[in-house]
């Protein structure tokens, strides 16, 4: 029998099966917000704490927590309440819920928990669009309470959940495959860069020991110098929040601009910088920015080279600027050399002896720089522009496939939880 539909009354849900009921989410379940772990008077449990990173699929951190923190099982529905990714819906996590996360419990036997998970997952984009806050983005419970909860029969909820478990698992498997290939391409790109900036392009070159274990042998005609002999360093500007804003006129290079890019893009950020600021924290052709401080050692010392002067720009206090005063460094070579794995070992090894992840100027100044002749530096840069461009195109193709798969997954969930995919006879 052909299914009959009715208008849901919500434009972006559209029609739903005529026999389906609906209510507000506030009548279908309850919320339980997590709590910050405390270090005093705690019972040793060694359970994972579930926060933003864990909800986004990263390995859980293990803490010792007291009994008042709500626990969650793999089937429980979690909503990220605070932070840049607030509004994300997830399950499959087991441990204790942090203060940035809310657990949603269905309060009646008429609701299949996995169906409710997919229904809330469908609302995820809506939740994220409603996230607000002047400092830390956060959710408001009212956004969820007022949403329409669609209610097929319990048996159909179960059918929909089982169908989506299979379909989403298949799609997630394809996404994971693409992500794995991206990681392999990124590793290959790094190996291509490291090989070129430490061994050169001449297969017949003669090599000599560098005397540094993580560099190994280098071409005989290359020089080695400490960074401090090639230029000088300067920490970035540190100001309060009202110094920055879209309404200001002058460019501001952020930590993210440097961390994500081999060469500094024209920045989207803006600052209320003075003439003195723009002189002290300027960015001219050939400058190199290094990430100075972060939560983890792995994110310290990433570089981004200024290939063109950025007029009137200033840069973040979380960055260190290196400004060459020697003519021995070609900017295109800097773009790859300082971004290669060759010096990552140096930073990680040295910063293992400090208590926090912070790159000081003295440590940076002692970084060894390999210096091929300038003509060879240009040739290496041109070679890497071509090779890395080819790899980046492959990576971008796979990222587009991931986005297509994610959109397809959203459509599959939407069609199922709104009854447009009829599973009654399947």
N, C-alpha and C positions, 0 to 999 in steps of 0.2 A: 504493500500500500504506500502510495506516494505521501511523503511527509508534508504536513501543513505548517505554515509559519505565521508569526505575528510580529508586529513592530515592537522592538525592545524599548523604544522611547529614547534610546541613546544613539546618536548619529554614528559614532565610530564602532558600535557593536552591530548595528543593523538589525536584521530579522533574526528571530530565534524560534525554535520549535514551539508550536501552539500549546503543547501540554506542559512545557517547562514552567516552573515557578521562579520567583526571584524575591530577594530581600536585600536589605543593606548589610554590608559586611559586619557592622557592629552587632547585628543579631545572630550572626553565624559563628562567631568565635571571640576570643579574647587575646589580649596582648600581655606579654611579660618581658619587661626590659631587663637587660643584663646589668652587671655591676662591676666596677673597677676591682681588680684583684688587690687584696691587701697583704702586706708582708708580715704584719704582726698578728699573733694569736691565730695562726692558721693550722688547719689539719693537713698533713702531708698526703696529697692525692696523686700528684703527677699527671693530671689530666690536661689535654690540650685546651687552650682558650680560643674561642672562635670569635674572630674579629673580621675586619675588612679583607685582609690578605687571604685568610682561610676561605672566606666566601667567594673570593675570586679565583680559588683553585690552587693557592700556594700551600706548601707544607705547613702544618700547624706548629705553633710554638707551644712548649710545655711549661706550665706554671704549677705552683702549689696553691690551691685555693680553698677558701672555707666553704661551709655547707650552704650559705645563703645565696650563692651564685646559682641561678637556674641552669640545670643541665639540659642538653639537647641530644636527641638520638638522630640517626641518619634520616629517618622519615619526617622529622620535624621541619616546619617551614620557618625560615629566618628572613628577616628584612633588615637591610643595613640602614640604620637610622641617622648616622652622622658621617660627615666627611665628603670627599670629592665624589665618591661613588654612591652616595645616599640614594635609596630607592631600589637598589639591587635586591632581587629575590633569589634565594638559593635553598637547597636542602642537601642531604648527603654528608653533613658535618656531624661529628660526634665529639662531645666534650662539654665545656661550659661556656655560656654566652657572655661576651664582654659587654661593657657599658655602651658600645656603639651599635649594638644589635638588639633587635626585638624578636622574640619567638611568638609566632601566631598559632594558637591552639583552636581547633574546631571544638565547639562545646556541645555537640549533639551527635548522636549516632547516625543521623541521616546524611552526614557529610563524609565522603571519602577523602582522606587527607591528601592523597596524591593528586586527585582531581583538583582539590582546592589549591595545591601548589601550582599546577599548570594554569589555573584561572588567575591566580595572583601574578604569575610570570607574564601572562598576557597583559596585565595592567602595568607592568614594570615601566614602560616608556612614559605612561601617564604619571606614575609616582615621581619619576626622575624629573619630569617637567615642572612639578610642583615644589621641588626642593628649594628652600629659601634659607635666609640667615645672612647677617651682615659680616660675620667673622667665619664661623665654621658652618658649612651647609648642613642642614638637617631636615628630617621629615617631620610632618605633623600628623598625629594619629587621625585627625579629622578627615584627611585626604582619603584614608583607607575606609574609615567608618562609613562615609557617605557613598562609596562606590557600590554599584549594583552587583550582588552575588547571584549568579545564575544557578538554578537548582533543577537539574534533570533528576530522574529517579535514581535511587542509590545504585541499582544494577547498571544503569547507563553511565553513571559517574565512573563506576569501576571499569566498564568497557572502554570509556574514553581514556582513563588513566593508563590502562594496559596498552592500548594502541599507541599513545604518545610515548610511553616508556620505550617501546620498540623503535618507533620512528625517530625520536630525538636521540636515542642511543646510536642509531645508524648515522645520523647527521653529525653528531658529536665526534664519532669515529673518523669521519671524513675531515672535519675541522682539525682534529688532533694530527692527522696525517699531514695536512698542509702546514701546520705549525712546526711539526718535526722537520719538514723539508726546509722551512724558513730558517730554523736554527742551524741546520747543516750548511745551508748557503751562507749564513752569517759567519760560521766558523771557517768555511772555505775562504770567504772574503778576507778575514783576519789573517789567515795563513798566507794568502797572496801578498797582502800588505807587508807583513813581517818579513817574508822572504826577500821582497824587493828592497826594503829600507835597511836590511842588515847584510844582504849578500850581493845586492846590485843586480844588473841585467846581463852581465857578461859571464857566460858559462865557463870561459877559459881564464877567468881572473885568478891571480895568485892570492892566497889567503894567509893571514897571520893571526895568532891568538890575540884576542882583545884583552885577555886577563880578567874578564867579567863572565861569570858562569852562565848567566841568563842571556848573554849576547853571543858568546862563542867566537868562532873565527870570523874575521872581517876582511874585505879586500885590502891588499897591501898598500894601495895608494890612497886609502881613506884616512882621515884624521879622526881623533877623538878629543872632545873638550867638555868640560863641565858647563852647564847652562849659564852659570854666573859669569863666565868669561865672554859670553856672547851677547849679553844684554842685562837688563835689570827688571825687577819684579815690583808689583804694587797690588795690594789688596783692594777690592772693590768698595763701593760706597755703602754705608749702613745708615738707614734712616727709618723713621716710624712710618706707619701705614699711610698717613695723610700726605706723604711725599709723592706717592704713586697714584695714578688714576688715568682713565681714558681721556679726561678733559684737558690734560696737560699736553704741552706742545713737543717736548723733547724725548727722543728715543731712549729706551731703557732695555739693556740686554740682561735677561734673567738667567738664573742657574739652568733652567730647562733649555733655553736657547743653546747654551754651550754643551750641555750634557747630551742632547739629542742629535747634534749636527757636527759634521767634520769641519765645515766652515760656517762662520757666523752669519745667519740670515739677517735681513733687515728686520729689526725687532718690532713686534706688535705692542709691547709694553711702553708706557709713557711715564715720565717723571717731571716733577717741578724743580728741575736742576738750575743752579745758579751758574754764572759765568765761571766762577772758581771751580765748581764741581765739574763742569764740562772740560775744563783744562786739566784738572788733576786726574780724572777718570775717563779720559778720552780713549777712542779706539781708532787706530790708524792702520793702514795697510801693513801687513807683516806681523802685527801683534798676535799673540796666542793666549787664549783664556784657558785656565785649568780649574776644574771643580775643586773647591777648597775644603768643604765640610759636608758631611752627610751622616745618615744613621748607620751606614755600613761602609766598611773599608772598600768593598767592591765598586762603589760609586765615586771614589775619590781619584783625582788625577786625570779625569777625562778631559780632553782638550778640544778646542774649536779655534780655527785660525781665521783671522780677519784678512780676507783676500782683497777687500776694498775698504777704504776709509769710510766709516759711518759718521757723517757730520753731526755734531752736537750730541752724540750719544754718551751715556754713562753706563756702567755695568755693576752687577750685584755684588754685595759684600760677601756672598758665598763663593766668589770667584777670585782667582789671582790672575793678574795680567802679566805676561812676559813680553817685554818690548826689546827686540833685537837692536843692538847698536853696532853690530858687526855686519859686514857684507858677505859673510860665509854661509848664510842660510837663505835658501830660496823659499818663498812663501808656499809654493805648491808642494815642496818636499816636507815642510813643516806640517802641512795639513794631514799628511799620512804618517810621518814619522812619530809625531807626538800622540797620534791616535792608535798606534800599533800596540801589539802585546809586548813589545820588547822592553818597555819601561814599566808595564803593569807589575811585573815581578819585583821590581825595585821598590815601588810604592807599597805594595802589600807586605813585603818582607820588613821594611823599615817601620811601617805603622803597626805591625803586630806588637811592638814594644811599648805602645802608648795606650792609654785607657779609653780614648775616644777617637772616632774617625775624623781626623782633621789634618789637612796638609799644610804644614808651615812653610814659609818662604825659604828657610835654611835648607830644609829637605829638598825642596824643588830646585834650589840653586845648585845642589850637588848632583843633579841628574846628569848622567853621561849622554852626550849627543854625538851620534855618528855623523861625520861630515864628508860625503863624497865631493869631488870637484863640482863646481856649480853647473857645468854643462851636464854632468851625470845626474845631478839632482833634478834638473829640468826633464831629462829623459825618463827618469823614474816616475816623476809626477805625471807626465803625459801617458806613460804606460799604465799607471794605476787609474788614471781618469777613465781610460778605455775599459780596462778589465773590471773595475769596480762598477762602472756604469752598466756593463752587461749583467753583472750579478744582481745589481739593484733592480734592474728591469724584471728579472726572474722572481725576485722577492716580492716586488709590487704586484706582479701577476698573481702570485699565491695569496697575497693579502686581499686582493680583490675577490678571489675565489672564496676566501673565508667570509668576507662580508656578504657575498651572495648566499652562501650556505646559512649564515646567521639570519638573513632576511627570510630565506625559505623556511627555516625552523620557526620563526615567528608566525609565518603564514599557516604552517601546519597546526601550530597550537591554536591560533585564532579560529581556524575553520572547525577544529574539533571542539573547543570549549564553548563555542557559540552555537553548536549543533548543525553547522552548515555541512560538515562531513557526517553523514548518517551511518552510524555504526551498529544500529539495532539488529541487523540481520547478518552481520559479519562474524 
